[in-house]
Amino acid sequence: MDQHIYARWLEVGTHAGFVVLIFTFLIYVFALLDPLVPPQELTRLWSLPVDRYVAATGAPTGWGWLRFLDRGDYLNFVGITVLASITIACYARIIPLLPRMQAALAALQILVLLAAASGLITGA
């Protein structure tokens, strides 16, 4: 039963994330919101090392993109965040249905995912 609930939440979350991605992409493509980095400059800037790209564009790092949700190019990150968060929501939904040890492991997985998303866990 818990696998079906997980799968149903995963399906709904994936569809919702996909809809958000399409919607925010259309906002970007039709220039309904000004981008932080104009599209005509992207090909020149893409070849830069990341530190120079950030310096040249004023692009945020980490969770700094949240300040730029009024920009068409950064609004797209909302859909990506929805898709990246689906696993956490699915685990949280089934924890009450799992045996104690499995529930504890699922809770630990949620904590690890949240710590990684927060920036506490890095590859550097």
N, C-alpha and C positions, 0 to 999 in steps of 0.2 A: 504493500500500500504506500509506504513512504517513497518508493522509487517512482510511483505514478504521480504523486504530488510533486516531487522534485522535477520530474520531466514536464509536467504541466506548467509549473512556474518557470522553468527554463524556456519552454516554448513561448509563453506569453511575454516574458522578459526580452527574449531575442526579437520577437516581432515588434515589441514596443521600441527597443533600441534601434531597429532597422528603420522604423517609421520616423523616429527622431532624426536619424542620420539623413534620410532623404529630405525631410523638411528643412533641416538646417543647411544642407547642401544647396537646396534651391534658393534659400535666402542668400547664400554666398554667390551663387552663379548669377542670379538676377540683380545682384548688388543692392539688395534692399537695406543692408547695413554696410557701412564703409568698413573695409578690412584694415587691419593694422599694417599689413604689408601689401601694397598694391600688386595685383597679379603681374603687371608688366615688369616689375622688378624681381620677381621670383627666380627667373632663370639665371640672372646675374648673381643673386644671393645664395642660391642653393649650393654653389661650389665652395663657399666659404667654410672654414672650420667653425664649429659651433660657437666658440667664444667670440669670434669676429662677427658671425651672423647675429648673435644676441646684441652685440655692441652696435652694429649697423642698423638694426631694426627696432631696438627697444623691446624685443620679444621677451616675455617673461620666462622664468624657469620654475620648475616644481609646480606647485599649485597656484602660482601667480597668474595663470591663465584665467582664473575666476574673475579677476578684475576687468577682463576684456570681453565679457559676454555680450557687450554692446557692439562688438566688432564681428563682422561676418565670418572671417576666417577662424576666429576662436570660438564662435558659437558652435561650430562643428564638434568641439570637444565634448559637448554635453552628451551626444549620442554615443561617443566612445566610452564615456564614463558610465552610461547606463549599461552598455554591453559588458564592461569590465566588472560591474557590481552585481551582475545577475547571480553568480555563484554564491556570493555572500547572502543574498536574499533567499536563495533556494535552501542553503544550509540552515539559515535561521528559521525558515518555515518548518523544516522537518525535525529539528532538534527535539521538540516535545514528543514526537512519535517514536524516537529511537530508544533502544536500551541504554542504560546509564553510561556504559563505557563508550559506546558509539557516539552518544550525545556529547560526551566530554571531548572526544576527538574532533567532532564537527565544530564545537565551540572553539577549540584550540586552532583549528584551521581558519576560522573566521578571524580570530585575533591576529594570526600571522598575516593574513591578507590585508587586514586593516593597518597593521604596523608597516607593511611594505608600501601600501598606498600612501601612508602618511609621510613617508620618507625616513622613518626610523631605521629601516633595513635598506641598505644600499649595496651596490656591487663594487663601490669604490673603496 
